[in-house]
Each structure stands twice: as C-alpha cells, then as structure tokens.
Amino acid sequence: MSVASTTLTDIHPDIIQTNILTRLDGPSLSNTATASSYLNTLCSDHTLWSPIARSTWPSITHPHVDHIISTFPAGYRSFFDYSFPSLTTNDSCPSHYPSELVSAVDIHYQNAVVYSAVKLFKCTCSDSVSVNLNESEQVHGIPRSIDVTVNEIVGADNATLSHLKESMKLSWIIIDPVQKRVCNLSSVRPVIARGDWQTNETHLRFVKVLPGCNPNEMVQCRICLTLGVGERGVGLNVKEVILKVRDLDSCCLNGIEFLRVIEGATMEENNVLKKVVDDDERLKSYMVFKKMKRERKEWVKKK
C-alpha cells in the first residue's frame, strides 16, 4: 500500500508562520523567502518583519520613522531589505575591468602634428596611476621640431607664453579594450604655460576636471608637457608628457579608482557631457577645482 507524500503546501500556512517563521532572524527569513513562491508569500507578512526590524534598529520605533516605513511598498520587509546588509565599497578589482589600458597621445603646434605616440600601461589596484611618454616613444615619421625662436621661449615673457597657450593643442585618449570605450582626458589647450630658466625648458599644463569615485568628489587629470631646446639650439622638441590623476587632497589615484573615474566619464555619468568649450570655460573649470582644493585644505586644518 503506497503512502501519499506530504508537501509543504499540505501544512496549514498559520502553522508555518506561527511556529516556524517567527523563530527565524532577518537574514534567515530573507533566505527562506527565496526558496519558493509559496514561501515568499508566507514570508511577506508584515507581522513577521516588524518585530525583527524593530529589535535590530530600536530607533525606528519613533512615530515619524514608523510612519515613513508604512509608506514603503512592502513596509518593514522593504525597510529590512534596504538596510541589511550595510553598504560598502568594493576595493578589489572587478573582473570586467581591464588590466591594461591604451594611451593615444597627439600634440599639435598650430596646424602641424609635432608629437604622436601610443602606449599600453598596466592598471593595478594598489599602485598610483602615472603614465610617462618621452621623445623616444613617438610614432616614426612625425616631425618633432616646433618652429619657434628659442630665445623667445626659454624663460619666456608673457606674450610668448600666451602664443604657446594659443598655438599648442594636446589630446590624450584613453582606450578601454574590454568595455570598448574611449575618452579624452585633455583640456585640448593648456591652462598654464611657464618657462624654466634653470632647466632651459618650457612647461605646459593641460587639465581636465572630472567627478571622482564618489559623485561629491572631483579629480584632476593633469597632463604636463615639457618642451626642450632642439638640436643646435633650433626650435623646440617634445621631451616628456606625463599624465597623473589627483584628488582634492593632491593624492594620486590608484588603478581601481582611475578605472572607476574613466568608466563614469565614458558613460557620461554625474553631469559629464561631451561638448566643445572655449578658453574661458576651460579655465573656469580649472579655477573651480583650485578653489575646492583650498577650501578642502582649510577644512582639514580646522578639523
């Protein structure tokens, strides 16, 4: 004689809710709800979640908070699901992030290309991001010399430096081969130009300000271009180009932070958008970041 098997649905729901589900804590009740649609229905009872949430966070017994929770889609169950577990940041490198990025750098003086280079660089989770390109790494066949009078440039006066700021353009494109995304980290034209008497060099700085890993934070993509005197003292050559990304505390971002900034920029998140800007808007962005740094420094001092 065969005996019919008993299933969970054969047990009266009141018995399950009263004698079993009430003995579970919040995480266990959440896991039980995922076992089947029938258990999910039983675990949705408001009277199960209210005592669990109240015992876990006694502060929510305040009438004002209790009223707010009552407006949630599933009341105290929704509140528990939103509150547990607590939020954290993932400091490890997600698997979909590339271990290697590609830099494509092009520099123009007026309408002529004076430097062009491509460099692959590793993006590790812990190390600070710093990408250096020198004159030996540029694409062969690109003319190197910037046709200007050297005596006018080295230790240059304001008029000559202004000429360089207006005539030099730089693009630093980062290519993510995994996500198939691209972004330009340069301000296109320099925001600062200065001559160095000691090294006989001219330094141009290109800056792009972007949202950081935290939407309330900002980071500065700083590209420093160093120009040196050409052979036989004729014209200027690109000696070095360096990219560093710093936060408001002047700390360099590590690989994982840099990748998150790049991902947010390419997805045009947190008010990032693509548009052509003039010199005034470019300088304004740079000055706003400097002001934020000063305010941050003063806040840290007071703290």
DRENPATI-399996 format. One record per residue (C-alpha): x, y, z. Coordinates in steps of 0.2 Angstrom, whole numbers, plus 5000, padded with zeros to 4 digits. Last residue first. Example, Ala and Ser with C-alpha at 12.3 -4.5 7.8 and 13.67 -1.06 7.14 Angstrom:
DRENPATI-399996
5068/4995/5036;
5062/4978/5039;
This chain:
DRENPATI-399996
5197/5349/5059;
5201/5367/5056;
5216/5362/5046;
5206/5349/5036;
5193/5362/5032;
5206/5374/5026;
5214/5361/5014;
5197/5357/5007;
5193/5375/5004;
5209/5377/4995;
5207/5362/4985;
5189/5367/4980;
5196/5384/4974;
5209/5375/4964;
5195/5364/4956;
5184/5380/4952;
5200/5388/4944;
5202/5373/4932;
5184/5373/4927;
5184/5392/4924;
5200/5390/4913;
5191/5378/4901;
5176/5389/4901;
5186/5404/4897;
5196/5395/4884;
5181/5389/4874;
5172/5373/4876;
5167/5360/4863;
5154/5347/4871;
5154/5330/4878;
5145/5328/4895;
5149/5323/4912;
5135/5328/4924;
5137/5313/4936;
5138/5300/4922;
5143/5302/4904;
5146/5283/4902;
5164/5287/4896;
5167/5298/4911;
5160/5286/4924;
5170/5272/4917;
5186/5283/4917;
5183/5288/4935;
5180/5270/4940;
5196/5264/4931;
5206/5278/4940;
5200/5272/4957;
5205/5254/4953;
5222/5259/4947;
5227/5271/4961;
5223/5289/4961;
5237/5301/4966;
5234/5311/4981;
5233/5330/4980;
5220/5331/4994;
5206/5336/4981;
5210/5321/4970;
5224/5318/4958;
5226/5310/4941;
5243/5310/4933;
5248/5310/4915;
5266/5314/4910;
5272/5320/4893;
5291/5322/4890;
5304/5330/4879;
5294/5337/4865;
5306/5347/4854;
5308/5366/4852;
5316/5376/4839;
5334/5377/4834;
5348/5377/4848;
5359/5365/4838;
5346/5351/4840;
5330/5357/4849;
5328/5366/4865;
5316/5357/4877;
5297/5356/4879;
5289/5348/4894;
5271/5343/4893;
5262/5340/4910;
5245/5332/4909;
5234/5334/4924;
5218/5324/4926;
5210/5332/4941;
5198/5324/4952;
5181/5329/4960;
5172/5322/4975;
5153/5323/4978;
5150/5309/4965;
5162/5297/4975;
5173/5289/4963;
5178/5306/4957;
5169/5318/4945;
5180/5325/4932;
5192/5340/4929;
5203/5340/4914;
5219/5349/4914;
5233/5353/4902;
5249/5360/4909;
5263/5367/4898;
5281/5368/4903;
5296/5376/4894;
5313/5371/4897;
5331/5378/4899;
5332/5368/4915;
5336/5383/4927;
5327/5396/4917;
5311/5387/4917;
5297/5395/4906;
5279/5394/4910;
5262/5389/4902;
5246/5386/4911;
5228/5381/4905;
5235/5372/4890;
5223/5368/4875;
5215/5352/4872;
5209/5351/4891;
5215/5333/4890;
5207/5317/4897;
5199/5311/4880;
5188/5296/4882;
5186/5279/4874;
5175/5264/4877;
5176/5246/4871;
5172/5238/4888;
5187/5227/4887;
5199/5237/4876;
5197/5253/4886;
5205/5267/4876;
5212/5283/4885;
5214/5297/4873;
5226/5311/4877;
5224/5326/4866;
5235/5341/4865;
5234/5358/4857;
5248/5371/4856;
5245/5388/4847;
5235/5398/4860;
5245/5393/4875;
5261/5394/4865;
5257/5412/4860;
5252/5416/4878;
5269/5410/4883;
5277/5422/4870;
5267/5437/4876;
5270/5433/4895;
5289/5433/4893;
5299/5417/4890;
5312/5410/4901;
5316/5399/4886;
5303/5404/4873;
5309/5420/4864;
5327/5414/4863;
5321/5398/4855;
5313/5406/4840;
5299/5395/4835;
5296/5380/4823;
5291/5366/4835;
5303/5352/4830;
5297/5334/4830;
5291/5330/4813;
5281/5313/4814;
5289/5299/4803;
5291/5287/4817;
5277/5287/4831;
5283/5294/4847;
5291/5284/4861;
5309/5291/4860;
5303/5309/4864;
5296/5303/4881;
5279/5297/4887;
5275/5294/4906;
5259/5287/4913;
5256/5289/4932;
5242/5279/4941;
5246/5275/4959;
5248/5257/4963;
5235/5247/4973;
5223/5240/4960;
5235/5239/4945;
5232/5247/4929;
5246/5242/4917;
5250/5253/4903;
5250/5252/4884;
5257/5267/4875;
5254/5276/4858;
5263/5291/4852;
5261/5307/4841;
5271/5323/4843;
5273/5338/4832;
5257/5337/4822;
5255/5354/4812;
5240/5365/4812;
5246/5377/4826;
5258/5366/4836;
5249/5349/4838;
5251/5335/4851;
5244/5318/4849;
5243/5305/4863;
5235/5288/4862;
5235/5279/4879;
5229/5261/4879;
5223/5252/4895;
5229/5236/4903;
5222/5225/4917;
5205/5229/4910;
5190/5230/4922;
5177/5216/4920;
5184/5205/4934;
5181/5219/4947;
5197/5225/4955;
5196/5224/4974;
5191/5239/4984;
5172/5236/4983;
5164/5249/4993;
5152/5245/5007;
5134/5247/5011;
5126/5239/5026;
5117/5222/5025;
5103/5225/5028;
5095/5242/5027;
5086/5241/5010;
5080/5223/5013;
5075/5227/5031;
5065/5243/5025;
5056/5233/5012;
5051/5220/5024;
5045/5233/5036;
5033/5240/5024;
5031/5231/5007;
5030/5245/4996;
5036/5258/5009;
5023/5270/5015;
5022/5262/5032;
5041/5265/5034;
5038/5283/5034;
5025/5282/5048;
5037/5272/5059;
5050/5284/5056;
5039/5298/5062;
5032/5288/5077;
5050/5283/5083;
5051/5264/5084;
5064/5266/5070;
5077/5269/5084;
5076/5251/5090;
5086/5245/5075;
5088/5226/5075;
5073/5224/5088;
5062/5235/5077;
5067/5227/5061;
5063/5209/5068;
5047/5214/5077;
5040/5222/5061;
5046/5209/5049;
5035/5194/5054;
5019/5205/5057;
5020/5212/5039;
5018/5195/5031;
5029/5193/5016;
5037/5177/5022;
5021/5167/5018;
5021/5174/5000;
5039/5170/4998;
5036/5153/5005;
5024/5149/4991;
5035/5157/4978;
5049/5145/4983;
5066/5145/4992;
5069/5164/4990;
5058/5168/5005;
5068/5157/5016;
5084/5167/5013;
5075/5183/5018;
5069/5174/5034;
5086/5168/5038;
5094/5186/5036;
5080/5193/5047;
5080/5181/5061;
5070/5165/5061;
5059/5159/5075;
5043/5168/5069;
5045/5158/5053;
5042/5141/5061;
5028/5140/5074;
5017/5155/5069;
5020/5157/5050;
5021/5138/5046;
5006/5134/5057;
4996/5148/5050;
5000/5142/5032;
4992/5125/5036;
5003/5111/5031;
4999/5102/5014;
5008/5116/5005;
5024/5110/5012;
5022/5093/5004;
5016/5077/5011;
5019/5061/5002;
5005/5049/4999;
5008/5031/5006;
5008/5016/4994;
5000/5000/5000;
